């Protein structure tokens, strides 16, 4: 697990992974298919559905999609750095936490179509690089996250797995919100 300022990023096991590591092929399939499933999940949703408050203090579908697009921005460069300059050190700072980030970047007002296109573009770029450099999955970058914490090594493969799992987990939440919205409509 890496703690980046006020954000916690889990790079280990999640609810989608068993104790056994999934193969590169399976990781790439999840990585790509989760973006395709996200696109299908949000295509055609009304603004009311995108902005439906599923529970107090929880994000809407619109905010989740914008968050996922922002994650792609944050992790694309470390992935490419792991391939291009393995072992390089990355300083990750200035991140105020997910809530503050979402507020300042008005995730609650932004269109989802552009965010979905960005997610799919990141996924395509990263998967093409991963397929082109199949032996680079264990190459890593080292994150210096904050003073007093040990630097963390994160491999290219871990980044792909984490992003695929993260999006898949948010998809479950999106589907639950959609169901709540449909139930509220009667």
C-alpha positions as CSV (number, residue, x, y, z in Angstrom):
1,X,0.0,0.0,0.0
2,X,1.2,3.5,-0.8
3,X,-0.1,6.5,1.0
4,X,0.1,9.6,-1.2
5,X,-0.5,12.6,1.0
6,X,-4.1,12.1,2.0
7,X,-4.8,9.4,-0.6
8,X,-4.3,5.7,0.0
9,X,-3.5,3.6,-3.0
10,X,-3.7,-0.2,-2.5
11,X,-1.3,-2.1,-4.7
12,X,-1.8,-5.4,-3.2
13,X,-4.7,-7.8,-3.2
14,X,-8.2,-6.5,-3.7
15,X,-11.7,-8.1,-3.8
16,X,-11.1,-8.9,-7.5
17,X,-7.9,-10.8,-7.1
18,X,-7.3,-14.1,-5.4
19,X,-4.1,-14.7,-3.5
20,X,-2.7,-16.0,-6.8
21,X,-1.4,-13.4,-9.2
22,X,-3.4,-13.0,-12.3
23,X,-1.5,-13.4,-15.6
24,X,-0.4,-10.5,-17.8
25,X,-3.0,-11.4,-20.3
26,X,-5.8,-11.5,-17.6
27,X,-4.6,-8.2,-16.2
28,X,-4.7,-6.6,-19.6
29,X,-8.1,-8.0,-20.4
30,X,-9.5,-6.6,-17.1
31,X,-7.7,-3.3,-17.7
32,X,-9.3,-2.9,-21.2
33,X,-12.6,-4.5,-20.6
34,X,-13.3,-2.4,-17.5
35,X,-13.0,0.8,-19.6
36,X,-15.3,-0.7,-22.2
37,X,-17.8,-1.7,-19.5
38,X,-17.6,1.8,-18.0
39,X,-18.5,3.3,-21.3
40,X,-21.5,1.0,-21.7
41,X,-22.6,1.7,-18.1
42,X,-22.7,5.5,-18.6
43,X,-23.7,5.9,-22.2
44,X,-27.2,7.4,-22.5
45,X,-27.6,8.2,-18.8
46,X,-29.5,11.4,-18.2
47,X,-28.0,14.2,-16.1
48,X,-30.4,13.2,-13.4
49,X,-29.0,9.7,-13.3
50,X,-25.4,10.9,-13.5
51,X,-26.0,13.3,-10.6
52,X,-28.2,11.0,-8.5
53,X,-27.0,11.0,-4.8
54,X,-26.8,7.4,-3.8
55,X,-26.1,8.2,-0.2
56,X,-25.1,11.1,1.9
57,X,-21.5,12.1,1.3
58,X,-21.0,9.6,-1.5
59,X,-19.9,10.5,-5.0
60,X,-22.3,10.5,-8.0
61,X,-21.7,8.6,-11.2
62,X,-20.4,11.8,-12.8
63,X,-17.9,12.4,-10.0
64,X,-16.7,8.8,-10.1
65,X,-16.1,8.9,-13.9
66,X,-14.1,12.2,-13.5
67,X,-12.1,10.6,-10.7
68,X,-11.2,7.6,-12.8
69,X,-10.1,9.9,-15.7
70,X,-7.9,11.8,-13.2
71,X,-6.4,8.5,-12.0
72,X,-5.4,7.7,-15.6
73,X,-3.5,11.0,-15.8
74,X,-1.8,10.3,-12.5
75,X,-0.7,6.8,-13.3
76,X,0.1,7.0,-17.0
77,X,3.5,8.7,-16.6
78,X,4.7,6.4,-13.8
79,X,3.8,3.4,-16.0
80,X,5.8,4.9,-18.9
81,X,8.7,5.8,-16.7
82,X,8.9,2.2,-15.3
83,X,9.4,1.1,-18.9
84,X,11.6,3.9,-20.2
85,X,13.8,4.5,-17.1
86,X,13.4,1.5,-14.7
87,X,14.2,2.3,-11.1
88,X,13.7,6.0,-11.6
89,X,12.4,7.9,-8.5
90,X,9.2,9.9,-8.7
91,X,8.2,12.5,-6.3
92,X,4.4,12.5,-5.8
93,X,3.4,15.6,-3.9
94,X,0.9,18.4,-3.8
95,X,-2.1,16.1,-3.9
96,X,-4.7,17.4,-1.4
97,X,-6.8,14.2,-1.3
98,X,-9.6,12.8,-3.5
99,X,-12.4,15.0,-2.0
100,X,-10.5,18.3,-2.3
101,X,-9.2,17.4,-5.8
102,X,-12.8,16.6,-7.0
103,X,-14.1,19.9,-5.5
104,X,-11.5,22.1,-7.0
105,X,-11.7,20.4,-10.4
106,X,-15.6,20.4,-10.2
107,X,-16.1,16.7,-10.9
108,X,-19.7,17.3,-10.1
109,X,-20.2,19.6,-13.1
110,X,-18.0,18.1,-15.8
111,X,-19.2,16.1,-18.8
112,X,-18.6,12.4,-18.6
113,X,-18.1,11.8,-22.3
114,X,-14.7,13.5,-22.4
115,X,-13.7,11.7,-19.2
116,X,-14.6,8.3,-20.7
117,X,-12.7,9.1,-23.9
118,X,-9.7,10.0,-21.8
119,X,-9.9,6.8,-19.8
120,X,-10.2,4.7,-23.0
121,X,-7.2,6.5,-24.5
122,X,-5.1,6.0,-21.5
123,X,-6.0,2.3,-21.4
124,X,-5.2,1.9,-25.1
125,X,-1.8,3.7,-24.8
126,X,-0.8,1.7,-21.7
127,X,-2.0,-1.6,-23.0
128,X,-0.1,-1.1,-26.3
129,X,3.0,-0.3,-24.4
130,X,2.5,-3.3,-22.1
131,X,2.0,-5.6,-25.1
132,X,5.1,-4.1,-26.9
133,X,7.3,-4.5,-23.8
134,X,6.0,-7.8,-22.2
135,X,9.3,-8.3,-20.3
136,X,8.9,-4.9,-18.6
137,X,6.1,-5.8,-16.2
138,X,8.5,-6.2,-13.3
139,X,10.3,-2.9,-14.1
140,X,9.5,-0.4,-11.4
141,X,9.6,3.2,-10.3
142,X,10.2,4.3,-6.8
143,X,7.8,6.7,-5.2
144,X,9.0,9.2,-2.6
145,X,5.6,9.9,-1.1
146,X,6.2,12.0,2.0
147,X,8.8,12.7,4.5
148,X,9.3,10.0,7.1
149,X,7.8,7.3,4.9
150,X,9.8,4.6,3.2
151,X,10.1,5.0,-0.6
152,X,7.8,2.5,-2.4
153,X,8.7,0.5,-5.5
154,X,5.8,0.0,-7.9
155,X,6.1,-2.1,-11.0
156,X,4.5,-1.5,-14.4
157,X,2.5,-4.7,-13.9
158,X,1.2,-3.5,-10.5
159,X,0.0,-0.2,-12.0
160,X,-2.0,-2.1,-14.7
161,X,-3.5,-4.5,-12.1
162,X,-4.3,-1.7,-9.7
163,X,-6.0,0.5,-12.4
164,X,-8.0,-2.4,-13.8
165,X,-9.2,-3.4,-10.3
166,X,-9.9,0.2,-9.3
167,X,-12.1,0.8,-12.3
168,X,-13.9,-2.5,-11.9
169,X,-14.6,-1.7,-8.2
170,X,-16.0,1.7,-9.2
171,X,-18.1,0.0,-11.9
172,X,-19.9,-2.1,-9.2
173,X,-20.6,1.2,-7.3
174,X,-21.9,2.8,-10.6
175,X,-24.2,-0.1,-11.2
176,X,-25.6,0.1,-7.7
177,X,-26.2,3.8,-8.1
178,X,-28.0,3.2,-11.4
179,X,-30.2,0.6,-9.7
180,X,-31.0,3.0,-6.9
181,X,-31.9,5.7,-9.4
182,X,-34.2,3.3,-11.3
183,X,-35.9,2.3,-8.1
184,X,-36.4,5.9,-7.1
185,X,-38.1,6.6,-10.4
186,X,-40.6,4.0,-9.6
